[in-house]
Amino acid sequence: MNKKSIEKTLATGEAHYWSRSRSEFWHKGATSGHIQKVKQIFYDCDADTILLKIEQIGEIACHTGVRSCFFNSVALPLRAMQ
């Protein structure tokens, strides 16, 4: 998100983003109907990361056609038991 998308999100209560890959501002769900209604916003201790807690309207949130963009896991190395 950039300043404009944060301001628009706060003003409307729905998620707005800045796309670095497309270099454009967008309202999540404007064309698909899969809107994200913002319930809470958190930021980290040094204010450089934002976490939105949302209500997903519609079944799809990710451009790949699934409910969440976070479906890839990282295999962590097993640690020797101490």
PDB file of N, CA, C and O in Angstrom:
ATOM      1  N   MET A   1       0.841  -1.180   0.000  1.00  0.00           N
ATOM      2  CA  MET A   1       0.000   0.000   0.000  1.00  0.00           C
ATOM      3  C   MET A   1       0.887   1.245   0.000  1.00  0.00           C
ATOM      4  O   MET A   1       2.005   1.244   0.517  1.00  0.00           O
ATOM      5  N   ASN A   2       0.355   2.289  -0.591  1.00  0.00           N
ATOM      6  CA  ASN A   2       1.032   3.576  -0.518  1.00  0.00           C
ATOM      7  C   ASN A   2       0.108   4.538   0.248  1.00  0.00           C
ATOM      8  O   ASN A   2      -0.969   4.146   0.698  1.00  0.00           O
ATOM      9  N   LYS A   3       0.537   5.788   0.388  1.00  0.00           N
ATOM     10  CA  LYS A   3      -0.241   6.751   1.169  1.00  0.00           C
ATOM     11  C   LYS A   3      -1.668   6.897   0.637  1.00  0.00           C
ATOM     12  O   LYS A   3      -2.623   6.907   1.414  1.00  0.00           O
ATOM     13  N   LYS A   4      -1.811   7.012  -0.686  1.00  0.00           N
ATOM     14  CA  LYS A   4      -3.141   7.189  -1.282  1.00  0.00           C
ATOM     15  C   LYS A   4      -4.039   5.979  -1.013  1.00  0.00           C
ATOM     16  O   LYS A   4      -5.214   6.143  -0.684  1.00  0.00           O
ATOM     17  N   SER A   5      -3.498   4.776  -1.150  1.00  0.00           N
ATOM     18  CA  SER A   5      -4.327   3.588  -0.930  1.00  0.00           C
ATOM     19  C   SER A   5      -4.717   3.440   0.543  1.00  0.00           C
ATOM     20  O   SER A   5      -5.823   2.994   0.847  1.00  0.00           O
ATOM     21  N   ILE A   6      -3.825   3.807   1.450  1.00  0.00           N
ATOM     22  CA  ILE A   6      -4.167   3.772   2.881  1.00  0.00           C
ATOM     23  C   ILE A   6      -5.267   4.784   3.181  1.00  0.00           C
ATOM     24  O   ILE A   6      -6.228   4.469   3.882  1.00  0.00           O
ATOM     25  N   GLU A   7      -5.128   5.997   2.653  1.00  0.00           N
ATOM     26  CA  GLU A   7      -6.147   7.032   2.877  1.00  0.00           C
ATOM     27  C   GLU A   7      -7.506   6.593   2.334  1.00  0.00           C
ATOM     28  O   GLU A   7      -8.526   6.786   2.995  1.00  0.00           O
ATOM     29  N   LYS A   8      -7.528   6.008   1.145  1.00  0.00           N
ATOM     30  CA  LYS A   8      -8.786   5.555   0.535  1.00  0.00           C
ATOM     31  C   LYS A   8      -9.384   4.391   1.331  1.00  0.00           C
ATOM     32  O   LYS A   8     -10.601   4.320   1.506  1.00  0.00           O
ATOM     33  N   THR A   9      -8.542   3.490   1.809  1.00  0.00           N
ATOM     34  CA  THR A   9      -9.001   2.372   2.638  1.00  0.00           C
ATOM     35  C   THR A   9      -9.650   2.893   3.916  1.00  0.00           C
ATOM     36  O   THR A   9     -10.730   2.441   4.296  1.00  0.00           O
ATOM     37  N   LEU A  10      -8.994   3.842   4.577  1.00  0.00           N
ATOM     38  CA  LEU A  10      -9.548   4.423   5.807  1.00  0.00           C
ATOM     39  C   LEU A  10     -10.854   5.169   5.542  1.00  0.00           C
ATOM     40  O   LEU A  10     -11.776   5.110   6.355  1.00  0.00           O
ATOM     41  N   ALA A  11     -10.939   5.863   4.421  1.00  0.00           N
ATOM     42  CA  ALA A  11     -12.133   6.649   4.092  1.00  0.00           C
ATOM     43  C   ALA A  11     -13.338   5.783   3.734  1.00  0.00           C
ATOM     44  O   ALA A  11     -14.473   6.137   4.052  1.00  0.00           O
ATOM     45  N   THR A  12     -13.097   4.649   3.073  1.00  0.00           N
ATOM     46  CA  THR A  12     -14.203   3.827   2.569  1.00  0.00           C
ATOM     47  C   THR A  12     -14.500   2.584   3.396  1.00  0.00           C
ATOM     48  O   THR A  12     -15.613   2.058   3.351  1.00  0.00           O
ATOM     49  N   GLY A  13     -13.500   2.106   4.158  1.00  0.00           N
ATOM     50  CA  GLY A  13     -13.679   0.863   4.908  1.00  0.00           C
ATOM     51  C   GLY A  13     -13.496  -0.380   4.052  1.00  0.00           C
ATOM     52  O   GLY A  13     -13.753  -1.494   4.510  1.00  0.00           O
ATOM     53  N   GLU A  14     -13.055  -0.199   2.812  1.00  0.00           N
ATOM     54  CA  GLU A  14     -12.767  -1.317   1.912  1.00  0.00           C
ATOM     55  C   GLU A  14     -11.327  -1.192   1.433  1.00  0.00           C
ATOM     56  O   GLU A  14     -10.806  -0.085   1.295  1.00  0.00           O
ATOM     57  N   ALA A  15     -10.680  -2.340   1.178  1.00  0.00           N
ATOM     58  CA  ALA A  15      -9.263  -2.350   0.834  1.00  0.00           C
ATOM     59  C   ALA A  15      -8.992  -1.758  -0.544  1.00  0.00           C
ATOM     60  O   ALA A  15      -9.639  -2.107  -1.531  1.00  0.00           O
ATOM     61  N   HIS A  16      -8.031  -0.863  -0.581  1.00  0.00           N
ATOM     62  CA  HIS A  16      -7.507  -0.263  -1.805  1.00  0.00           C
ATOM     63  C   HIS A  16      -5.998  -0.474  -1.790  1.00  0.00           C
ATOM     64  O   HIS A  16      -5.369  -0.410  -0.734  1.00  0.00           O
ATOM     65  N   TYR A  17      -5.424  -0.722  -2.948  1.00  0.00           N
ATOM     66  CA  TYR A  17      -4.001  -1.050  -3.028  1.00  0.00           C
ATOM     67  C   TYR A  17      -3.318  -0.276  -4.142  1.00  0.00           C
ATOM     68  O   TYR A  17      -3.962   0.249  -5.051  1.00  0.00           O
ATOM     69  N   TRP A  18      -1.988  -0.222  -4.045  1.00  0.00           N
ATOM     70  CA  TRP A  18      -1.143   0.267  -5.132  1.00  0.00           C
ATOM     71  C   TRP A  18      -0.432  -0.944  -5.708  1.00  0.00           C
ATOM     72  O   TRP A  18       0.247  -1.667  -4.979  1.00  0.00           O
ATOM     73  N   SER A  19      -0.575  -1.172  -6.979  1.00  0.00           N
ATOM     74  CA  SER A  19       0.083  -2.288  -7.652  1.00  0.00           C
ATOM     75  C   SER A  19       1.415  -1.810  -8.214  1.00  0.00           C
ATOM     76  O   SER A  19       1.455  -0.988  -9.130  1.00  0.00           O
ATOM     77  N   ARG A  20       2.498  -2.329  -7.661  1.00  0.00           N
ATOM     78  CA  ARG A  20       3.822  -1.973  -8.182  1.00  0.00           C
ATOM     79  C   ARG A  20       4.029  -2.563  -9.568  1.00  0.00           C
ATOM     80  O   ARG A  20       4.647  -1.931 -10.425  1.00  0.00           O
ATOM     81  N   SER A  21       3.518  -3.770  -9.798  1.00  0.00           N
ATOM     82  CA  SER A  21       3.740  -4.416 -11.102  1.00  0.00           C
ATOM     83  C   SER A  21       2.977  -3.715 -12.232  1.00  0.00           C
ATOM     84  O   SER A  21       3.460  -3.661 -13.363  1.00  0.00           O
ATOM     85  N   ARG A  22       1.805  -3.188 -11.934  1.00  0.00           N
ATOM     86  CA  ARG A  22       1.004  -2.502 -12.964  1.00  0.00           C
ATOM     87  C   ARG A  22       1.117  -0.983 -12.878  1.00  0.00           C
ATOM     88  O   ARG A  22       0.637  -0.264 -13.754  1.00  0.00           O
ATOM     89  N   SER A  23       1.756  -0.505 -11.813  1.00  0.00           N
ATOM     90  CA  SER A  23       1.877   0.942 -11.562  1.00  0.00           C
ATOM     91  C   SER A  23       0.522   1.626 -11.591  1.00  0.00           C
ATOM     92  O   SER A  23       0.332   2.646 -12.254  1.00  0.00           O
ATOM     93  N   GLU A  24      -0.435   1.027 -10.840  1.00  0.00           N
ATOM     94  CA  GLU A  24      -1.759   1.643 -10.767  1.00  0.00           C
ATOM     95  C   GLU A  24      -2.423   1.362  -9.419  1.00  0.00           C
ATOM     96  O   GLU A  24      -2.125   0.379  -8.742  1.00  0.00           O
ATOM     97  N   PHE A  25      -3.321   2.255  -9.065  1.00  0.00           N
ATOM     98  CA  PHE A  25      -4.120   2.187  -7.856  1.00  0.00           C
ATOM     99  C   PHE A  25      -5.343   1.323  -8.151  1.00  0.00           C
ATOM    100  O   PHE A  25      -5.911   1.424  -9.239  1.00  0.00           O
ATOM    101  N   TRP A  26      -5.766   0.471  -7.205  1.00  0.00           N
ATOM    102  CA  TRP A  26      -6.959  -0.348  -7.453  1.00  0.00           C
ATOM    103  C   TRP A  26      -7.742  -0.637  -6.171  1.00  0.00           C
ATOM    104  O   TRP A  26      -7.182  -0.740  -5.080  1.00  0.00           O
ATOM    105  N   HIS A  27      -9.041  -0.760  -6.345  1.00  0.00           N
ATOM    106  CA  HIS A  27      -9.987  -1.099  -5.282  1.00  0.00           C
ATOM    107  C   HIS A  27     -10.259  -2.593  -5.383  1.00  0.00           C
ATOM    108  O   HIS A  27     -10.805  -3.058  -6.384  1.00  0.00           O
ATOM    109  N   LYS A  28      -9.883  -3.348  -4.354  1.00  0.00           N
ATOM    110  CA  LYS A  28     -10.060  -4.801  -4.374  1.00  0.00           C
ATOM    111  C   LYS A  28     -11.534  -5.137  -4.558  1.00  0.00           C
ATOM    112  O   LYS A  28     -12.372  -4.749  -3.744  1.00  0.00           O
ATOM    113  N   GLY A  29     -11.845  -5.855  -5.621  1.00  0.00           N
ATOM    114  CA  GLY A  29     -13.213  -6.276  -5.895  1.00  0.00           C
ATOM    115  C   GLY A  29     -13.999  -5.353  -6.792  1.00  0.00           C
ATOM    116  O   GLY A  29     -15.162  -5.632  -7.082  1.00  0.00           O
ATOM    117  N   ALA A  30     -13.406  -4.261  -7.245  1.00  0.00           N
ATOM    118  CA  ALA A  30     -14.145  -3.308  -8.090  1.00  0.00           C
ATOM    119  C   ALA A  30     -14.679  -3.962  -9.354  1.00  0.00           C
ATOM    120  O   ALA A  30     -15.783  -3.639  -9.794  1.00  0.00           O
ATOM    121  N   THR A  31     -13.920  -4.871  -9.944  1.00  0.00           N
ATOM    122  CA  THR A  31     -14.404  -5.544 -11.156  1.00  0.00           C
ATOM    123  C   THR A  31     -14.920  -6.947 -10.874  1.00  0.00           C
ATOM    124  O   THR A  31     -15.822  -7.420 -11.566  1.00  0.00           O
ATOM    125  N   SER A  32     -14.363  -7.623  -9.867  1.00  0.00           N
ATOM    126  CA  SER A  32     -14.741  -9.015  -9.592  1.00  0.00           C
ATOM    127  C   SER A  32     -15.900  -9.154  -8.608  1.00  0.00           C
ATOM    128  O   SER A  32     -16.595 -10.170  -8.601  1.00  0.00           O
ATOM    129  N   GLY A  33     -16.106  -8.128  -7.776  1.00  0.00           N
ATOM    130  CA  GLY A  33     -17.101  -8.226  -6.717  1.00  0.00           C
ATOM    131  C   GLY A  33     -16.570  -8.879  -5.454  1.00  0.00           C
ATOM    132  O   GLY A  33     -17.295  -8.981  -4.464  1.00  0.00           O
ATOM    133  N   HIS A  34     -15.322  -9.323  -5.465  1.00  0.00           N
ATOM    134  CA  HIS A  34     -14.702  -9.969  -4.299  1.00  0.00           C
ATOM    135  C   HIS A  34     -14.031  -8.904  -3.424  1.00  0.00           C
ATOM    136  O   HIS A  34     -12.807  -8.776  -3.396  1.00  0.00           O
ATOM    137  N   ILE A  35     -14.859  -8.159  -2.725  1.00  0.00           N
ATOM    138  CA  ILE A  35     -14.431  -6.998  -1.938  1.00  0.00           C
ATOM    139  C   ILE A  35     -13.864  -7.432  -0.591  1.00  0.00           C
ATOM    140  O   ILE A  35     -14.257  -8.456  -0.032  1.00  0.00           O
ATOM    141  N   GLN A  36     -12.930  -6.626  -0.083  1.00  0.00           N
ATOM    142  CA  GLN A  36     -12.386  -6.853   1.254  1.00  0.00           C
ATOM    143  C   GLN A  36     -12.837  -5.715   2.162  1.00  0.00           C
ATOM    144  O   GLN A  36     -12.363  -4.586   2.038  1.00  0.00           O
ATOM    145  N   LYS A  37     -13.759  -6.022   3.079  1.00  0.00           N
ATOM    146  CA  LYS A  37     -14.226  -5.032   4.050  1.00  0.00           C
ATOM    147  C   LYS A  37     -13.265  -5.059   5.235  1.00  0.00           C
ATOM    148  O   LYS A  37     -13.079  -6.099   5.866  1.00  0.00           O
ATOM    149  N   VAL A  38     -12.663  -3.922   5.531  1.00  0.00           N
ATOM    150  CA  VAL A  38     -11.635  -3.834   6.561  1.00  0.00           C
ATOM    151  C   VAL A  38     -12.290  -3.795   7.947  1.00  0.00           C
ATOM    152  O   VAL A  38     -13.148  -2.958   8.228  1.00  0.00           O
ATOM    153  N   LYS A  39     -11.859  -4.723   8.794  1.00  0.00           N
ATOM    154  CA  LYS A  39     -12.363  -4.806  10.167  1.00  0.00           C
ATOM    155  C   LYS A  39     -11.386  -4.193  11.160  1.00  0.00           C
ATOM    156  O   LYS A  39     -11.800  -3.540  12.118  1.00  0.00           O
ATOM    157  N   GLN A  40     -10.078  -4.402  10.936  1.00  0.00           N
ATOM    158  CA  GLN A  40      -9.050  -3.841  11.808  1.00  0.00           C
ATOM    159  C   GLN A  40      -7.792  -3.606  10.977  1.00  0.00           C
ATOM    160  O   GLN A  40      -7.538  -4.297   9.991  1.00  0.00           O
ATOM    161  N   ILE A  41      -7.010  -2.609  11.404  1.00  0.00           N
ATOM    162  CA  ILE A  41      -5.718  -2.347  10.788  1.00  0.00           C
ATOM    163  C   ILE A  41      -4.680  -2.296  11.899  1.00  0.00           C
ATOM    164  O   ILE A  41      -4.870  -1.623  12.912  1.00  0.00           O
ATOM    165  N   PHE A  42      -3.585  -3.011  11.699  1.00  0.00           N
ATOM    166  CA  PHE A  42      -2.470  -3.023  12.637  1.00  0.00           C
ATOM    167  C   PHE A  42      -1.210  -2.602  11.888  1.00  0.00           C
ATOM    168  O   PHE A  42      -1.097  -2.803  10.679  1.00  0.00           O
ATOM    169  N   TYR A  43      -0.277  -2.022  12.611  1.00  0.00           N
ATOM    170  CA  TYR A  43       1.049  -1.773  12.035  1.00  0.00           C
ATOM    171  C   TYR A  43       2.098  -2.237  13.024  1.00  0.00           C
ATOM    172  O   TYR A  43       1.843  -2.312  14.226  1.00  0.00           O
ATOM    173  N   ASP A  44       3.288  -2.552  12.509  1.00  0.00           N
ATOM    174  CA  ASP A  44       4.333  -3.114  13.365  1.00  0.00           C
ATOM    175  C   ASP A  44       5.054  -2.022  14.156  1.00  0.00           C
ATOM    176  O   ASP A  44       4.769  -0.834  14.011  1.00  0.00           O
ATOM    177  N   CYS A  45       6.006  -2.463  15.006  1.00  0.00           N
ATOM    178  CA  CYS A  45       6.664  -1.574  15.962  1.00  0.00           C
ATOM    179  C   CYS A  45       7.414  -0.406  15.324  1.00  0.00           C
ATOM    180  O   CYS A  45       7.525   0.653  15.943  1.00  0.00           O
ATOM    181  N   ASP A  46       7.928  -0.566  14.116  1.00  0.00           N
ATOM    182  CA  ASP A  46       8.611   0.555  13.477  1.00  0.00           C
ATOM    183  C   ASP A  46       7.798   1.154  12.320  1.00  0.00           C
ATOM    184  O   ASP A  46       8.319   1.917  11.507  1.00  0.00           O
ATOM    185  N   ALA A  47       6.522   0.793  12.268  1.00  0.00           N
ATOM    186  CA  ALA A  47       5.549   1.396  11.348  1.00  0.00           C
ATOM    187  C   ALA A  47       5.934   1.275   9.871  1.00  0.00           C
ATOM    188  O   ALA A  47       5.718   2.203   9.091  1.00  0.00           O
ATOM    189  N   ASP A  48       6.512   0.112   9.489  1.00  0.00           N
ATOM    190  CA  ASP A  48       6.809  -0.084   8.076  1.00  0.00           C
ATOM    191  C   ASP A  48       6.082  -1.281   7.468  1.00  0.00           C
ATOM    192  O   ASP A  48       6.336  -1.653   6.323  1.00  0.00           O
ATOM    193  N   THR A  49       5.178  -1.881   8.242  1.00  0.00           N
ATOM    194  CA  THR A  49       4.368  -2.991   7.749  1.00  0.00           C
ATOM    195  C   THR A  49       2.940  -2.825   8.246  1.00  0.00           C
ATOM    196  O   THR A  49       2.718  -2.469   9.404  1.00  0.00           O
ATOM    197  N   ILE A  50       1.965  -3.084   7.365  1.00  0.00           N
ATOM    198  CA  ILE A  50       0.543  -2.971   7.714  1.00  0.00           C
ATOM    199  C   ILE A  50      -0.103  -4.343   7.583  1.00  0.00           C
ATOM    200  O   ILE A  50       0.164  -5.083   6.636  1.00  0.00           O
ATOM    201  N   LEU A  51      -0.954  -4.669   8.549  1.00  0.00           N
ATOM    202  CA  LEU A  51      -1.746  -5.895   8.502  1.00  0.00           C
ATOM    203  C   LEU A  51      -3.213  -5.504   8.517  1.00  0.00           C
ATOM    204  O   LEU A  51      -3.671  -4.829   9.439  1.00  0.00           O
ATOM    205  N   LEU A  52      -3.952  -5.928   7.495  1.00  0.00           N
ATOM    206  CA  LEU A  52      -5.392  -5.689   7.458  1.00  0.00           C
ATOM    207  C   LEU A  52      -6.104  -6.958   7.869  1.00  0.00           C
ATOM    208  O   LEU A  52      -5.809  -8.031   7.342  1.00  0.00           O
ATOM    209  N   LYS A  53      -7.034  -6.858   8.797  1.00  0.00           N
ATOM    210  CA  LYS A  53      -7.946  -7.957   9.090  1.00  0.00           C
ATOM    211  C   LYS A  53      -9.241  -7.584   8.392  1.00  0.00           C
ATOM    212  O   LYS A  53      -9.812  -6.518   8.623  1.00  0.00           O
ATOM    213  N   ILE A  54      -9.690  -8.490   7.532  1.00  0.00           N
ATOM    214  CA  ILE A  54     -10.805  -8.154   6.643  1.00  0.00           C
ATOM    215  C   ILE A  54     -11.900  -9.215   6.682  1.00  0.00           C
ATOM    216  O   ILE A  54     -11.696 -10.339   7.140  1.00  0.00           O
ATOM    217  N   GLU A  55     -13.059  -8.818   6.187  1.00  0.00           N
ATOM    218  CA  GLU A  55     -14.128  -9.766   5.871  1.00  0.00           C
ATOM    219  C   GLU A  55     -14.098  -9.893   4.357  1.00  0.00           C
ATOM    220  O   GLU A  55     -14.314  -8.914   3.642  1.00  0.00           O
ATOM    221  N   GLN A  56     -13.833 -11.094   3.871  1.00  0.00           N
ATOM    222  CA  GLN A  56     -13.775 -11.327   2.428  1.00  0.00           C
ATOM    223  C   GLN A  56     -15.183 -11.523   1.892  1.00  0.00           C
ATOM    224  O   GLN A  56     -15.876 -12.459   2.292  1.00  0.00           O
ATOM    225  N   ILE A  57     -15.610 -10.652   0.995  1.00  0.00           N
ATOM    226  CA  ILE A  57     -16.904 -10.776   0.340  1.00  0.00           C
ATOM    227  C   ILE A  57     -16.653 -11.485  -0.989  1.00  0.00           C
ATOM    228  O   ILE A  57     -15.889 -10.995  -1.820  1.00  0.00           O
ATOM    229  N   GLY A  58     -17.287 -12.620  -1.187  1.00  0.00           N
ATOM    230  CA  GLY A  58     -17.012 -13.441  -2.363  1.00  0.00           C
ATOM    231  C   GLY A  58     -16.012 -14.521  -1.991  1.00  0.00           C
ATOM    232  O   GLY A  58     -15.389 -14.463  -0.932  1.00  0.00           O
ATOM    233  N   GLU A  59     -15.866 -15.476  -2.838  1.00  0.00           N
ATOM    234  CA  GLU A  59     -15.049 -16.649  -2.537  1.00  0.00           C
ATOM    235  C   GLU A  59     -13.581 -16.505  -2.892  1.00  0.00           C
ATOM    236  O   GLU A  59     -12.764 -17.306  -2.438  1.00  0.00           O
ATOM    237  N   ILE A  60     -13.224 -15.522  -3.680  1.00  0.00           N
ATOM    238  CA  ILE A  60     -11.860 -15.434  -4.205  1.00  0.00           C
ATOM    239  C   ILE A  60     -11.194 -14.135  -3.757  1.00  0.00           C
ATOM    240  O   ILE A  60     -11.767 -13.052  -3.872  1.00  0.00           O
ATOM    241  N   ALA A  61      -9.966 -14.268  -3.241  1.00  0.00           N
ATOM    242  CA  ALA A  61      -9.180 -13.080  -2.895  1.00  0.00           C
ATOM    243  C   ALA A  61      -7.935 -12.965  -3.765  1.00  0.00           C
ATOM    244  O   ALA A  61      -7.419 -11.865  -3.965  1.00  0.00           O
ATOM    245  N   CYS A  62      -7.456 -14.073  -4.278  1.00  0.00           N
ATOM    246  CA  CYS A  62      -6.197 -14.112  -5.024  1.00  0.00           C
ATOM    247  C   CYS A  62      -6.446 -14.141  -6.539  1.00  0.00           C
ATOM    248  O   CYS A  62      -7.422 -14.733  -7.001  1.00  0.00           O
ATOM    249  N   HIS A  63      -5.570 -13.506  -7.296  1.00  0.00           N
ATOM    250  CA  HIS A  63      -5.708 -13.508  -8.764  1.00  0.00           C
ATOM    251  C   HIS A  63      -5.546 -14.906  -9.359  1.00  0.00           C
ATOM    252  O   HIS A  63      -5.860 -15.117 -10.530  1.00  0.00           O
ATOM    253  N   THR A  64      -5.053 -15.876  -8.554  1.00  0.00           N
ATOM    254  CA  THR A  64      -4.922 -17.261  -9.038  1.00  0.00           C
ATOM    255  C   THR A  64      -6.236 -18.030  -8.937  1.00  0.00           C
ATOM    256  O   THR A  64      -6.333 -19.167  -9.400  1.00  0.00           O
ATOM    257  N   GLY A  65      -7.264 -17.394  -8.319  1.00  0.00           N
ATOM    258  CA  GLY A  65      -8.575 -18.028  -8.226  1.00  0.00           C
ATOM    259  C   GLY A  65      -8.848 -18.754  -6.924  1.00  0.00           C
ATOM    260  O   GLY A  65      -9.834 -19.483  -6.823  1.00  0.00           O
ATOM    261  N   VAL A  66      -7.993 -18.571  -5.919  1.00  0.00           N
ATOM    262  CA  VAL A  66      -8.201 -19.208  -4.614  1.00  0.00           C
ATOM    263  C   VAL A  66      -8.571 -18.172  -3.560  1.00  0.00           C
ATOM    264  O   VAL A  66      -8.468 -16.968  -3.795  1.00  0.00           O
ATOM    265  N   ARG A  67      -9.002 -18.652  -2.401  1.00  0.00           N
ATOM    266  CA  ARG A  67      -9.507 -17.776  -1.341  1.00  0.00           C
ATOM    267  C   ARG A  67      -8.451 -16.864  -0.737  1.00  0.00           C
ATOM    268  O   ARG A  67      -8.764 -15.743  -0.336  1.00  0.00           O
ATOM    269  N   SER A  68      -7.205 -17.324  -0.665  1.00  0.00           N
ATOM    270  CA  SER A  68      -6.139 -16.532  -0.067  1.00  0.00           C
ATOM    271  C   SER A  68      -4.882 -16.616  -0.930  1.00  0.00           C
ATOM    272  O   SER A  68      -4.633 -17.638  -1.568  1.00  0.00           O
ATOM    273  N   CYS A  69      -4.105 -15.560  -0.948  1.00  0.00           N
ATOM    274  CA  CYS A  69      -2.826 -15.570  -1.661  1.00  0.00           C
ATOM    275  C   CYS A  69      -1.758 -16.335  -0.879  1.00  0.00           C
ATOM    276  O   CYS A  69      -0.702 -16.646  -1.429  1.00  0.00           O
ATOM    277  N   PHE A  70      -2.009 -16.637   0.372  1.00  0.00           N
ATOM    278  CA  PHE A  70      -1.020 -17.276   1.239  1.00  0.00           C
ATOM    279  C   PHE A  70      -1.271 -18.774   1.324  1.00  0.00           C
ATOM    280  O   PHE A  70      -1.788 -19.278   2.321  1.00  0.00           O
ATOM    281  N   PHE A  71      -0.894 -19.479   0.257  1.00  0.00           N
ATOM    282  CA  PHE A  71      -1.071 -20.933   0.228  1.00  0.00           C
ATOM    283  C   PHE A  71       0.235 -21.675  -0.035  1.00  0.00           C
ATOM    284  O   PHE A  71       0.245 -22.904  -0.092  1.00  0.00           O
ATOM    285  N   ASN A  72       1.325 -20.950  -0.193  1.00  0.00           N
ATOM    286  CA  ASN A  72       2.637 -21.572  -0.391  1.00  0.00           C
ATOM    287  C   ASN A  72       3.369 -21.632   0.945  1.00  0.00           C
ATOM    288  O   ASN A  72       3.503 -20.621   1.634  1.00  0.00           O
ATOM    289  N   SER A  73       3.838 -22.819   1.306  1.00  0.00           N
ATOM    290  CA  SER A  73       4.566 -22.945   2.569  1.00  0.00           C
ATOM    291  C   SER A  73       6.050 -23.124   2.299  1.00  0.00           C
ATOM    292  O   SER A  73       6.464 -23.524   1.211  1.00  0.00           O
ATOM    293  N   VAL A  74       6.824 -22.819   3.304  1.00  0.00           N
ATOM    294  CA  VAL A  74       8.273 -22.955   3.236  1.00  0.00           C
ATOM    295  C   VAL A  74       8.667 -24.133   4.119  1.00  0.00           C
ATOM    296  O   VAL A  74       8.291 -24.189   5.289  1.00  0.00           O
ATOM    297  N   ALA A  75       9.421 -25.068   3.563  1.00  0.00           N
ATOM    298  CA  ALA A  75       9.886 -26.207   4.350  1.00  0.00           C
ATOM    299  C   ALA A  75      11.044 -25.749   5.221  1.00  0.00           C
ATOM    300  O   ALA A  75      12.068 -25.286   4.718  1.00  0.00           O
ATOM    301  N   LEU A  76      10.877 -25.880   6.512  1.00  0.00           N
ATOM    302  CA  LEU A  76      11.914 -25.474   7.455  1.00  0.00           C
ATOM    303  C   LEU A  76      12.810 -26.668   7.763  1.00  0.00           C
ATOM    304  O   LEU A  76      12.319 -27.795   7.828  1.00  0.00           O
ATOM    305  N   PRO A  77      14.098 -26.456   7.953  1.00  0.00           N
ATOM    306  CA  PRO A  77      14.977 -27.581   8.289  1.00  0.00           C
ATOM    307  C   PRO A  77      14.637 -28.109   9.689  1.00  0.00           C
ATOM    308  O   PRO A  77      14.308 -27.340  10.592  1.00  0.00           O
ATOM    309  N   LEU A  78      14.724 -29.432   9.849  1.00  0.00           N
ATOM    310  CA  LEU A  78      14.498 -30.017  11.158  1.00  0.00           C
ATOM    311  C   LEU A  78      15.698 -29.700  12.046  1.00  0.00           C
ATOM    312  O   LEU A  78      16.843 -29.765  11.599  1.00  0.00           O
ATOM    313  N   ARG A  79      15.437 -29.367  13.271  1.00  0.00           N
ATOM    314  CA  ARG A  79      16.499 -29.022  14.217  1.00  0.00           C
ATOM    315  C   ARG A  79      16.717 -30.216  15.150  1.00  0.00           C
ATOM    316  O   ARG A  79      15.765 -30.893  15.537  1.00  0.00           O
ATOM    317  N   ALA A  80      17.947 -30.459  15.495  1.00  0.00           N
ATOM    318  CA  ALA A  80      18.266 -31.551  16.435  1.00  0.00           C
ATOM    319  C   ALA A  80      17.634 -31.229  17.775  1.00  0.00           C
ATOM    320  O   ALA A  80      17.680 -30.086  18.229  1.00  0.00           O
ATOM    321  N   MET A  81      17.052 -32.219  18.401  1.00  0.00           N
ATOM    322  CA  MET A  81      16.440 -32.021  19.712  1.00  0.00           C
ATOM    323  C   MET A  81      17.535 -31.831  20.745  1.00  0.00           C
ATOM    324  O   MET A  81      18.544 -32.536  20.718  1.00  0.00           O
ATOM    325  N   GLN A  82      17.348 -30.896  21.645  1.00  0.00           N
ATOM    326  CA  GLN A  82      18.353 -30.600  22.676  1.00  0.00           C
ATOM    327  C   GLN A  82      18.002 -31.266  23.974  1.00  0.00           C
ATOM    328  O   GLN A  82      18.733 -31.129  24.956  1.00  0.00           O
TER     329      GLN A  82
END
